[in-house]
Amino acid sequence: MIRVGLTGSLGAGKSSVGDLFASWGAERIDADLLAREAVEPGTEGLNRIAEAFGRDVLTADGALDRQALRSIVFSDAAARARLEEIVHPVVDRLRAERLERARGRGAKVVVLEIPLLFEKNLEEEFDAVVTVDAPNSIRQTRVMSARGVTAPEFDAVEAAQLPPDAKRRGADRVIWNPGSREALERDARRVWKWIETSIAGEDAGRAIAPDAEWTIDLHMHTSASMDSLSDPADVVEQARRVGLDRIAITDHDQISGAFAGRDLAPDLVIVGEEVRTSEGLDLIGLYLTEHIPPGSDFRTTADAIRAQGAVVYLPHPFDSHRGTDEEFLSTVEDCVDAVEGINARIHDPARNERAQLWAEARGLPLGAGSDAHLLGEIGRARATVRPFEGPGELLAALSAGRIEGRPSSHLVHLGSTWAKIRKHLGARGG
């Protein structure tokens, strides 16, 4: 029997993933439901809560008034600790009982949904731990609209739990859930296939050495961009030649080159696009499934990226030609999932350092990219990370990784200019 611990921060969508796993054949044990069972009318748990917090936390018919109790424990860490001392031991006992019943029924996969899995140091109880995550602003919006939680209450819960990034880094697999139900199901299905492989004893993910590292370049262009002549097949070949384990093809306002590269090397290429916003800035989507047209504002473009379940990656934020300033970024920082800390086409190191400091101050992961338009540039900036699959695991890998690189020659810009001229002459000739 495979025991999967399923967790995630408030509003990430772990219950939705639990539903999906159950529909695909898992037996599901939900700690939140067990917690409700632990405080049903007539239970010792509810009696102890009434003793600890007073009769005001009960409804007229003697049930638990969750809103009244929540208003107490969300604003008082000591009160929250008292509540956990009452409820958690009962939930642990019920969880162990349900697990044994599942084992007795011959269940192949049991998914135990536990919000505080890492906080309670339960990782070793499971064969695999899966974390569900989403950007903070999206999680907060979900919880406020669906559960009536206020912003201060959300912040109080966040402060009492392990940071989302730490949960991503501690998991075996991460499911990223910033967008549509379709995108969530796609990423959850990826992880479910990994779980099924585990059942068959062919777990490729666990076959990777714990200290294995990949080198990745998250920003490069092909002939699909207006300023590059690099054929996707040549980009793939060059990336392998310089020893890269993953690359993101991120053409300007186009996605066909990334699709072509992925078709040639699905184990190498992450599909991306560098989208020009109405402010004249660039945003990269990583793990896209569809083209995003240019010309929308920064926030709308980020929303379109996240709607596909993809990562919003901010390239060269302080480049003198394609960047912006802290004042503008402060208004949209909630739209960003990761930041390009080194861009090899930026020749002033201070601008890359500024990007790194901006990201680190906000707890955002750092990536690196060559921004290659010529084959010889590929790999000049790179991140060294642990192996990953999918957008959420990429973010976790970047958080625990390191970035490095060296500037490309100033002459590479002549190559981009020549590519534009060639394409312009070709269009006129046609």
C-alpha positions in Angstrom: 0.0 0.0 0.0 1.3 3.4 -1.0 0.7 6.1 1.6 0.7 9.6 0.1 0.7 12.7 2.4 -1.2 15.5 0.7 -0.7 19.0 2.1 -0.6 22.7 1.1 -1.1 26.2 2.4 -4.5 27.7 3.0 -6.5 28.1 -0.2 -4.0 26.2 -2.3 -6.6 23.7 -3.5 -5.5 20.5 -1.7 -9.1 19.4 -1.2 -9.6 19.7 -5.0 -6.6 17.5 -5.6 -7.8 15.1 -3.0 -11.1 14.8 -4.9 -9.2 14.1 -8.1 -7.0 11.5 -6.6 -10.0 9.8 -5.1 -11.7 9.8 -8.5 -8.7 8.1 -10.0 -8.7 5.3 -7.5 -7.1 6.4 -4.2 -8.7 5.9 -0.9 -8.8 9.3 0.8 -8.6 10.3 4.4 -9.2 14.0 5.1 -7.8 15.4 8.4 -10.3 18.3 8.2 -13.2 15.9 8.2 -11.7 14.0 11.0 -11.3 17.2 12.9 -15.0 17.9 12.5 -15.8 14.3 13.7 -13.6 15.0 16.7 -15.8 17.8 17.9 -19.3 16.6 17.0 -22.0 17.1 19.7 -21.6 14.7 22.5 -17.9 14.1 22.0 -15.2 14.6 24.6 -13.5 16.9 22.2 -16.4 19.3 22.1 -16.8 19.2 25.8 -13.2 20.1 26.4 -13.5 23.0 23.9 -16.5 24.4 25.8 -14.5 24.1 29.0 -11.5 25.9 27.5 -13.3 28.7 25.6 -16.7 29.0 27.2 -20.2 28.2 26.2 -20.2 31.1 23.7 -18.4 28.9 21.2 -21.5 26.6 21.0 -24.7 27.2 19.0 -28.1 27.1 20.6 -28.5 23.4 19.8 -25.1 22.5 21.3 -23.0 22.2 18.2 -19.7 24.0 17.7 -20.0 27.6 16.5 -17.0 27.5 14.1 -17.2 31.2 13.4 -17.1 32.2 17.0 -14.2 29.8 17.8 -12.3 31.0 14.7 -12.6 34.6 15.8 -10.8 33.7 19.0 -8.1 31.4 17.8 -7.2 33.3 14.6 -6.1 36.3 16.7 -4.6 34.5 19.7 -1.7 32.1 19.2 -2.0 30.7 22.7 -5.7 30.0 22.2 -4.9 28.3 18.9 -2.3 26.1 20.7 -4.9 25.1 23.3 -7.3 24.2 20.6 -4.7 22.1 18.8 -3.9 20.3 22.1 -7.5 19.2 22.3 -8.2 18.3 18.7 -5.0 17.0 17.2 -4.5 13.9 19.4 -8.1 12.8 18.5 -7.5 13.4 14.8 -4.2 11.4 15.0 -6.0 8.5 16.5 -8.9 8.6 14.0 -6.4 8.8 11.1 -4.5 5.8 12.3 -7.8 3.8 12.6 -8.8 4.8 9.1 -5.4 3.9 7.7 -5.6 0.4 9.2 -9.1 -0.1 7.8 -7.9 0.9 4.4 -5.0 -1.6 4.7 -7.4 -4.3 5.7 -9.5 -3.6 2.6 -6.4 -4.0 0.4 -6.2 -0.4 -0.8 -3.3 0.2 -3.2 -3.1 4.0 -2.6 -4.2 5.9 0.5 -4.1 9.7 0.3 -4.0 11.4 3.7 -4.9 15.0 3.4 -3.2 16.8 6.3 -2.9 20.7 6.3 -0.2 20.7 9.0 1.8 17.8 7.8 5.1 19.6 7.8 4.4 21.6 11.0 3.7 18.3 12.8 6.8 16.6 11.3 4.8 13.8 9.8 6.9 13.4 6.6 8.4 10.1 7.6 5.0 8.5 8.0 4.5 8.5 4.2 5.9 6.9 1.1 5.5 10.2 -0.7 4.5 13.8 0.2 2.6 16.0 -2.3 2.2 19.7 -1.8 -0.4 21.8 -3.6 0.5 25.5 -3.9 -0.6 28.7 -5.6 0.4 32.4 -5.5 -0.4 34.1 -2.1 -2.8 36.6 -3.7 -4.8 33.9 -5.4 -5.0 31.7 -2.3 -6.2 34.7 -0.2 -8.9 35.6 -2.8 -10.1 32.0 -2.9 -10.4 31.7 0.9 -12.0 35.1 1.4 -14.7 34.4 -1.2 -15.4 30.8 -0.4 -15.1 30.7 3.4 -15.8 34.3 4.5 -12.3 34.6 6.0 -11.0 38.1 6.4 -7.6 39.3 5.3 -6.3 39.6 8.9 -7.5 36.1 9.6 -5.8 34.8 6.5 -2.6 36.5 7.5 -2.8 35.1 11.0 -3.1 31.5 9.6 -0.2 32.1 7.2 2.0 33.4 10.1 1.2 30.3 12.1 2.1 27.8 9.4 5.3 26.9 7.6 5.9 29.3 4.6 4.5 27.9 1.3 8.0 27.9 -0.3 9.3 25.6 2.5 6.4 23.2 1.9 7.3 23.1 -1.8 10.9 22.4 -1.0 10.0 19.6 1.5 7.7 17.7 -0.9 8.5 14.9 -3.2 6.1 16.4 -5.8 4.4 19.8 -6.1 1.1 20.6 -7.9 0.8 24.2 -9.0 -2.7 25.6 -8.9 -2.8 29.3 -9.9 -5.5 29.0 -12.7 -8.2 27.0 -14.1 -9.7 23.6 -13.0 -8.4 22.2 -16.3 -4.8 23.3 -15.5 -5.0 21.9 -12.0 -6.3 18.6 -13.3 -3.4 18.4 -15.8 -0.7 18.9 -13.2 -2.4 16.6 -10.7 -2.7 13.9 -13.4 1.1 14.2 -13.9 1.7 13.5 -10.2 -0.9 10.7 -10.1 0.9 8.9 -12.9 4.1 9.1 -10.8 2.2 7.6 -7.9 0.9 4.8 -10.1 4.4 4.2 -11.3 5.4 3.9 -7.6 2.8 1.1 -7.1 4.4 -0.8 -10.0 7.8 -0.5 -8.4 9.2 1.5 -11.4 9.5 4.8 -9.7 11.9 6.8 -11.9 11.6 9.9 -9.7 13.0 8.1 -6.6 15.7 6.5 -8.8 17.3 9.9 -9.0 20.1 10.3 -6.5 19.2 12.7 -3.6 22.2 14.9 -4.5 21.5 15.0 -8.3 21.7 18.4 -9.9 20.5 19.8 -13.2 21.7 22.9 -15.0 18.9 24.9 -16.7 18.7 28.0 -18.9 15.2 29.6 -18.7 15.4 32.2 -21.4 16.3 31.8 -25.1 14.9 32.4 -28.6 14.5 30.6 -31.9 13.7 31.7 -35.4 10.1 32.1 -34.3 11.3 35.4 -32.7 11.6 38.4 -35.1 15.2 38.9 -34.0 16.7 35.4 -34.1 17.6 33.0 -36.9 18.2 29.9 -34.7 16.3 26.9 -35.9 14.6 25.0 -33.0 16.4 21.8 -33.9 19.7 23.6 -33.7 18.8 25.2 -30.3 18.0 21.7 -28.9 21.3 20.3 -30.3 23.3 23.2 -28.9 21.7 23.0 -25.5 22.6 19.3 -25.2 26.1 20.1 -26.5 26.7 22.5 -23.6 25.3 20.1 -21.0 22.0 21.6 -20.1 19.4 19.4 -18.6 16.4 21.7 -19.2 15.8 24.8 -21.3 12.9 27.2 -21.7 12.3 28.4 -25.2 10.7 31.8 -24.8 10.2 33.5 -28.2 8.9 37.1 -28.4 5.1 37.0 -28.6 5.3 33.6 -30.3 5.0 30.0 -29.0 5.5 27.9 -32.2 9.3 27.6 -31.7 8.8 26.3 -28.2 6.3 23.7 -29.4 8.7 22.7 -32.2 11.6 22.3 -29.7 9.4 20.3 -27.3 8.3 18.0 -30.0 12.0 17.3 -30.8 13.1 16.9 -27.2 10.2 16.7 -24.7 12.7 15.7 -21.9 14.6 18.9 -22.5 12.3 21.8 -23.5 9.9 23.8 -21.3 7.4 25.6 -23.4 7.5 29.4 -22.8 6.8 32.7 -24.3 8.1 36.2 -23.7 5.1 38.4 -23.9 5.3 42.2 -24.4 2.8 44.1 -22.2 1.1 47.4 -23.0 3.6 49.1 -20.6 6.4 48.0 -23.0 7.6 45.4 -20.4 8.2 41.7 -20.9 6.7 38.8 -19.0 7.6 35.2 -19.5 5.2 32.3 -19.1 6.8 28.9 -18.3 4.9 25.7 -18.9 2.4 27.3 -21.2 -0.1 25.3 -23.3 -1.3 28.1 -25.5 -0.1 31.3 -27.2 -0.7 34.5 -25.3 -1.2 37.6 -27.5 0.9 40.7 -26.7 -0.5 44.1 -25.8 -2.4 43.6 -22.6 -1.3 45.3 -19.4 1.1 43.6 -17.0 -1.5 42.3 -14.6 -3.8 41.0 -17.3 -0.9 39.2 -19.0 0.1 37.6 -15.7 -3.4 36.5 -15.2 -3.5 34.9 -18.6 -0.2 33.0 -17.8 -1.6 31.8 -14.5 -4.9 30.7 -16.1 -2.9 28.1 -17.9 -1.4 26.8 -14.7 2.0 28.3 -15.7 4.7 30.2 -13.9 4.9 34.0 -14.2 8.7 34.6 -14.7 9.9 38.3 -14.7 12.9 38.7 -17.0 15.5 41.5 -16.9 13.3 43.7 -14.6 15.9 46.5 -14.4 17.4 46.4 -17.9 18.0 49.9 -19.2 16.1 49.1 -22.4 13.4 46.6 -21.5 13.0 47.0 -17.7 11.2 49.2 -15.3 11.6 50.6 -11.7 10.7 49.6 -8.2 7.8 52.0 -8.0 5.9 50.3 -10.8 6.9 46.8 -9.7 5.6 47.5 -6.2 2.1 47.7 -7.8 2.3 44.3 -9.5 4.7 42.3 -7.4 1.8 39.9 -6.4 1.7 39.0 -10.1 5.2 37.5 -10.1 6.2 34.0 -9.2 9.9 34.1 -10.0 12.5 36.6 -11.2 15.4 36.4 -13.6 18.4 37.1 -11.4 21.0 36.9 -14.1 20.4 37.7 -17.8 23.6 37.2 -19.9 22.6 40.0 -22.3 22.7 42.6 -19.5 26.3 43.9 -19.4 26.0 46.1 -16.3 26.3 43.6 -13.3 24.5 46.2 -11.1 21.3 45.7 -13.0 21.3 41.9 -12.4 22.2 42.5 -8.8 19.3 44.9 -8.4 17.0 42.2 -9.7 18.3 39.7 -7.3 17.9 42.0 -4.3 14.4 42.9 -5.4 13.4 39.2 -5.6 15.1 38.2 -2.3 13.4 41.0 -0.4 10.0 39.5 -1.5 11.0 35.9 -1.0 10.7 35.1 -4.7 12.8 32.4 -6.4 15.6 33.4 -8.7 16.3 31.9 -12.1 18.9 32.7 -14.8 18.9 32.8 -18.6 21.2 33.5 -21.5 18.4 35.3 -23.4 20.2 33.7 -26.3 19.3 34.8 -29.8 22.4 33.2 -31.3 23.4 29.5 -30.7 26.7 30.4 -29.2 24.9 32.3 -26.3 23.0 29.3 -25.0 24.0 28.4 -21.5 25.9 31.5 -20.7 23.6 32.1 -17.7 22.2 29.1 -15.9 20.6 27.9 -12.7 21.8 24.7 -10.9 18.9 23.0 -9.2 17.6 19.7 -8.0 15.6 17.7 -10.6 12.0 18.8 -11.0 8.9 18.2 -13.1 6.2 20.7 -13.6 5.8 24.4 -12.6 5.5 24.0 -8.9 8.5 21.8 -8.6 10.5 24.3 -10.8 9.7 27.0 -8.3 10.8 24.8 -5.4 14.0 23.8 -7.3 14.9 27.5 -8.0 14.4 28.4 -4.3 16.9 25.8 -3.2 19.2 26.3 -6.2 21.9 28.7 -7.3 22.4 31.0 -10.3 25.5 31.9 -12.2 26.6 33.3 -15.6 28.8 35.6 -17.5 27.8 38.4 -19.9 27.6 37.7 -23.6 29.7 39.9 -26.0 28.1 43.2 -26.9 28.4 41.9 -30.5 25.4 39.6 -30.0 23.1 42.5 -30.4 24.4 42.9 -33.9 23.4 39.4 -34.5 19.8 40.2 -33.4 19.8 43.3 -35.7 21.0 41.2 -38.6 18.2 38.7 -38.0 15.6 41.5 -38.1 17.1 42.8 -41.4 17.2 39.3 -43.0 13.6 38.7 -42.1 12.5 42.1 -43.3 14.3 41.6 -46.6 12.8 38.2 -46.9 9.3 39.5 -46.3 9.8 42.2 -48.9 11.2 39.7 -51.4 8.1 37.5 -50.9 
